[in-house]
Amino acid sequence: MMLTAVMWQWDAFQSVRWSALAVLFSSGVLVTPLVAFLWRRQGSPEGVLILGTGVLAATAIEEIEARPDGPFQLIGVVDDSLDGRRVSGVTPLVGRLNQFSAIVAATRPARIVVAMDDRRGRLPESALLESRLRGVIVEESFDFCERLSGKLAIESLRPSSLILSNEFRQADFTRSPVRQAVRSAICRLCAATGIALGSPLLGLIAAAIKVDSEGPVFFVQDRVGRGGIPFKLLKFRTMRESKDARGSEWVSDNSDRITRVGKWLRRFRLDELPQLLNVVRGEMDIVGPRPHPVSNQRLFLDNIPYYGFRSMVRPGITGWAQVRYGYANNLEEETEKMRYDLYYIKYGSLRLDCRIVVETFALLLFNARSHEEARSRVRKDRWSNARLGTVSS
């Protein structure tokens, strides 16, 4: 009888899971391509002229060439160094600094990226000003690279730029108390609706967890919330209870404890569903940086630059770092994810939130990480090591 009950619970769980995935897949097949098409439809790529041949220039070139179907097309590089040779192994120099005005007139770039490591007395200021007056976009290589890559070079940020600048208060949801309240109300409404509509699925998952292994249905853990205030995060339990009360928090160190049901819940992120209740309680939002365990807070504060900025906004069920990078299993990977979190805090908007939600569903449907994550895990951030301290102006 017990075996029959277990098999029935498991069959019911499988049936509901595949039914839910079928509905999500049908919606995704119709919606995701349309959203992707509209998102990427930006007309012809902009021609970009790089000013400089150092680390900053090589990084800007690398970011452009990593996206052959992206919004930018590289024209070439202008500088006095390495004349006749190639930058980043690919792009040829198109001229020297004293020819800059003539080069701009001949190539007609839509954007000029200033990427000179040493610009003292070398920057063609009058020619750049003339280009701006003619409608050409002129910007720093750091700004260009962070928008193109979707992350910030935290090693290159100066404390003075954060103290004196309003750039980290420009995000839509941190700029206005009214917008914060509206965003929170929308998140709570969506979460309450999700709980109501998904209650049968939540019940079946709870039953499957209880039948599969001993222990509670829910995993409750102290996590860091907005302003550094701890809260109780809820998840479906996916692991057997640890015998070591001071065990590691890294996912890779606990893979042997994952249960059979937990494996499927983690694969489709269904273990995160109880966090809808955290959203209803106002402790989390739908989108935001993932909340870290309180036990890791001191480690991250001591080792990750500007880590405290994560607490400027409420944590989320999904986030920019999650869809662009995924799970972190060591301090180095957490630092990499921090670059994406800071980007979200700086540029957060309703448009970016919608993009994150769409990409989250795409990852759930196809169970694969984005191309951006694959790139970020293979190639290291050379531009994140190009500190502003090495740039003279």
N, C-alpha and C positions, 0 to 999 in steps of 0.2 A: 504494500500500500504506500509506504513511504517513497519507494522508488518511483512508483506511478505518479505520485503527487509532484515529485521533483521534476520528472520528465514533462508533466503537464505545464508546470510553471515555466520551465525552460522553453517549451514550444510556444507558449503564449508570449513570452518575452521576445523570442525570435520573430514571431508573426507581427507583433506590434512594431518592433524595430524596423523590419523591412517595409511595413506599411508606411511608417513615418518617413523612412528614407525615400520611398517611392514618391510620396507627396512632395518632399523637399526637392527631389531630383526633377520632377515634372516642372516645379516652379523655377528651379535653377536653369533648366534647359531653355525656358522661355525668357527669363528675366536676365540671367547673367550675361549672355552674349550681347543683348541689347545695351545693358549698362556698360559693358566693356567697350562696345563700339562707340557709344556716345562719349565715354571717358577719353578714349584715345584719338577721337576725331578732332584733330587740331590743325588741319590743313597741311601745307608743305612745311617741312622742317626748317627751322631758322638757321641761317648761316652764322657760325661762331668763329671769331678771330681771337686767338690767344695771344696775349702780350706777356712774354716771358718764357724762359726755358728751364726753370728750376723745378724743385719738388712740387710746387703748387701747380705749375703748368702741366707737368706729367700726370698729376692726379686728375686735373680737369679733363685732359685728353682721355685718360683711362675711363672716366665716368661716361663720357660721350660715346666712346667706341664700344663700351659694354652694352650699349642699347642701340643697335643698328637701325631699329624701327622706331626710335624715340623721336622727341620733338626737335632735336638739334643735329645739325650737320657741320662737321669740322671743315673750316676753310684752310687753316694753316696757322703758323706761329711766326710772330715778329719779335726779333731780339738781336743783339749784337753777338751773343755767345753761340758757340757751336755752329758757326756759319757753314752751310753746305751739308751739315749732318742732319740726322733725324732725331726727333724728340719722342721719347717713349717707344722707340723702335719702329714707328709707323709714319708719323706726320712730318713732312719736310718744312723747313723754314721758308717763308715766302719773301723775306726781306729784313732789312736792318731798321733800327729805331729812327734814324734820320730820314727814312723813306716812308714813315708811318702814314702820313697824310695821303701820299700817292697810292699806297697799298689799299687804304680804306676806300678811296675813290674808285680803284680798279675792281676790288672784290665785292664792294657794297654789302658788308655784313649787316645782319639784323641785330647782332649782339657782340660786344667786345668784353672779354673777360681779362681783367688785370691780374696776372699771376706772377709778378716779378718778385723773387726772393729779396733782392736788394734794389730799391727804387730811388735811392738818394741821388738827386741830380740827373737821373736817367729817364724819369717818367715824362712822356710827351704830353704835358698837361694841356697846352693850347689846342693840340690836335684832338685830344679826348673831349675837351669842352666843345669844340666845333662839331664833333660827331654827335654829342648829346643834343646840341641845338638842332641838328638835322634829323632827330628822331631815333638815332641808334641807341640801344640800351647799353650802358656801361656799368659793370658791376665787379665787385671783388670776387676772387676765385672761391673763397670760403663760402660766401652766400650762394654762389652758383652750384658748388658741389653738394652743399647740404640739402638744397631743394631737389637736386637731381637724384641724390642717393637716398633721400628720406631720413637722414640722420645727422646729428651734430658732432663735430670734432671736439669732444669735451676737453681733451688735453690742450687745445688751443684757445679755450675761452679764458679771458682775463677776469679776475674778480671785479675790477673797476668797471668793466663793460656791463656786468650784471647789476652792480650797485647803482650806477648812474644812468643806465639805459632802461627804457620801458619795453624792450623787445619781448621780455617774457611775461608781459601783461597784455599782449596784443591778441592772444587767443580769444575767440568769441565768447567762450564760456567762463573766462577769468576776468574779462574786461568790465562786465556789467553785472551788478547784483540781480537785476531783473532777468537777464539772460540766464544766469545761474539758476534762478528759481523756476523759470519756464523749462529749462533743460531737465532739471530734477523732476518736475511734475510729469513731463513726457516719459522719462525713464521709468518712473514709478507706475504710471498707467500701463506702459508696455509690459512691465514685469508682472503686474497683477493679472493682466489679460493672459499672459503666457502661463501663469500658474493655474488659472481657471481652465483654460483650454487643454493644458497638458497634464491635468490631474490624473487621468487614467494611466497615462504612460509613467508618471511619477510613482503611482501605486504599484505597477507591475515591476518597475526597476527595484523598488524597495523590497518586494516579495522575493525577487530573484537573488538579491544580495543576501537576504536572510537565509534562504535555502542553500545557497552556494557555500557559505562559510560562517563560522562563529564570529560574533561581535556585533556592534551596533550598526544600524543602517547608515547613519550619518557620521561623517568625519568633521569634527569641530576643532578649529585651530585659531589661535590669536594671530591676527594679521595687522599690519600697519595701515591705518586709514588716513584720511585727509588731516593735515596738520600734525601728523605723527601720532594721532590718537588711536590706540588699539581697538579692535572690534572682533567679534566672533564670526569667522567665516565658515559657511556651511558647504559641504560637498557630500556626494554619495561616497561611501567608503569603497575604495578599490584595492586596499591592501589588508593583509592580515596584521594584527596588532604587533608592534615591535616589542621585543623583550628588553631592548636597550632604551631607556628613557632619554638618553642624550644622543640618540642616533643621528645620522646625517640627514639633512633636508634635501640633498640633491636627488633628483629622480633616478639617475644612473646607479646610485648606491643602494636603491631600494627595489630594483626590478625583480628580485627573487621573491618579494613579498606580495606581488600583484596577484590577485585572484583571477579565476577564469572569467567571471562576470566583469571584474574590474578591467580586464584587458580590453573587452569590447566597449565598456563605458569610456575608457580613456581614448580609444581609437576614434570614437565619434564625439568626444568631449561631452558626453551626456552626464558625466560625473559633476559638471559645473552647474547643472540646472538648478539645484537648491539655492544657488546664489541669487536667483530671482527674488528670494525672500530678503536677502541682504539689500537688494535694490529698493524693495518696497519699504524697508525700514530706514532708508536714507543713508546707509553706510557705504553703498557702492553705486556706480552708474552702469549702464549697459556697456559703454565704451570708456576706456581709461587705462592707465598703467596697471598691470597686474599687482595686487597687494602681496607684499613679501611677508614671510613669517617674522614675528617680533624677535624670535631668537637669532635671526640673521641681521637685524637692523644695525647693531654696532659694527659688525664685520664690514657691511657695505658702506656705512658712514665713514669708516676709517680708511677704506681702500678705493672707493669709487668717487672720482671728483664730482662735486655738486649733486651728490645723491639726494640731499635734502630737498631739492627742487621737485622731486616726484610727489611730495606731499602737498604741493600747491593745489592739486586737483583730487577729486575722489577717484579711488581705484575703480577698475572696470572688470566685467566678466571677460571681455575681449579687448584687445588694444592694438595699437600700431606695431609695437614690438612683437606681439604674438603672431600677427599675420606676416610680418616681414622676416622674423627670425625664429620664432618657436621657443622651445624649452631651452633653458640654460642649465648646464651641469657642472660649472665651476665658476670661479670668480672672474676669469677672463671673459667668459661668455656673458656673464651678468653685466660686465662693463660694456660689452658690445651692445647689449639690449638697452642699456642706459642711454646710448646715443639716440636710439629710436624714441625712447620715452621723452627725452628732452625736445626732440623735433616735434612730437605731438603736443607737448605743453606750449611750445612756442607758436606753432601754426594751427593749433586745434580749431576746428570749425564744424558746422553742421555738414558741410560737403565732405570733409575728411571723415567724419563719423559714419556717414552713409557708405563711403568707400570701404571703410574697415568692416562694416557689417556685411557688405556684399562679398568681400574677400574671405571673411570668416566662413560664410555659407559655402563658398567655392571650395575652401580647404576641407570642410566637413564632408561635402559630397564626393570629392575625388580623393580625399585622404592623401594629399600630397602637398608639399611646401611650395611656395612660390619660387619663381626663377630668381627673384631678388635675394631670397635667403640662400639659395644654392651658391650664388655669386659671393655673398657676404661671408659664407663659411669657408669658401675656397681661397679667396684673395683677401689679404689683410688690408686694413685701412692705412695706406701710406699717407693719405691726406690728414688723418687724425694725428699723425706724428709730426706734421709740419706746423710747429708751434708759432703763434703770432710773434713770439719773442725773437724769432729769426728773421722777421720781416721788418725792414726799416722804411719809414715814410716821412 
